Amino acid sequence: MREIKFRAWDEKGKQMIENEELMFSGADGFYAMDENGIDFPFDKIMQYTGLKDKNGKEIYEGDILAQGEMKAEVVYEERSFEACCQSDDGTGSWNLLGTRKWAEVIGNVFENPNLIK
């Protein structure tokens, strides 16, 4: 059974909040507490795919995968996670089950947006 985990991007603090620091309220969604005990919500939540890259690193939505020069963003599309890339002739995507064996997480679209462009 797949482990259900999330992480969130804190736009104000420019940091990734990991699963252990997140709290969930059905009415308010995900939030975390700052150093003053004040909670703050998140708009950018990423789900763990249940898969790891070739180095054993967990793969989340929004991660950027690479193999050599080829780079792709992990997205949730049509009830599955895929690695999507831009190429000279359009866009392409791969199912993560095969991709994870050769790809590695090199960053994410929030902390490293220039990696995918």
C-alpha positions, -999 to 999 in steps of 0.1 A, spaced: 0 0 0 13 35 -9 24 58 19 4 90 18 25 121 25 26 157 16 49 187 16 42 224 11 60 254 -3 61 284 20 61 313 -5 67 339 22 95 322 39 109 307 6 112 272 22 98 237 18 78 225 47 81 187 51 54 162 60 63 160 97 57 198 101 24 199 83 -10 198 101 -44 193 84 -78 208 93 -107 196 71 -121 232 71 -88 250 66 -66 226 46 -29 223 53 -11 246 77 20 248 98 31 269 129 58 296 127 83 302 155 58 324 173 31 297 174 10 314 147 -4 291 121 -2 299 84 -19 281 55 -5 268 22 -17 270 -14 11 249 -29 8 214 -16 26 185 -32 18 148 -28 44 120 -25 41 97 -55 50 66 -34 81 61 -56 118 68 -51 144 79 -77 175 59 -86 193 72 -55 164 63 -31 151 99 -28 114 103 -25 96 117 -56 70 144 -50 47 164 -73 67 194 -84 100 177 -83 123 180 -113 138 147 -126 169 144 -148 188 119 -168 217 135 -185 204 165 -204 168 155 -202 147 171 -175 111 167 -165 86 180 -139 65 155 -119 28 163 -123 -5 146 -115 -24 140 -147 -54 118 -154 -53 99 -122 -15 92 -122 18 109 -117 39 116 -148 72 132 -156 64 159 -182 91 177 -203 93 204 -230 112 196 -262 118 214 -295 89 195 -310 63 199 -282 58 183 -249 62 147 -238 55 127 -207 65 94 -191 48 72 -165 69 74 -134 70 36 -128 96 32 -156 112 67 -152 122 63 -116 148 36 -123 170 59 -144 160 94 -132 171 114 -102 155 143 -83 176 174 -90 153 200 -74 118 212 -75 99 239 -94 96 262 -63 132 262 -51 148 257 -85 125 270 -112 153 277 -136 162 240 -139 132 231 -160 131 261 -183 
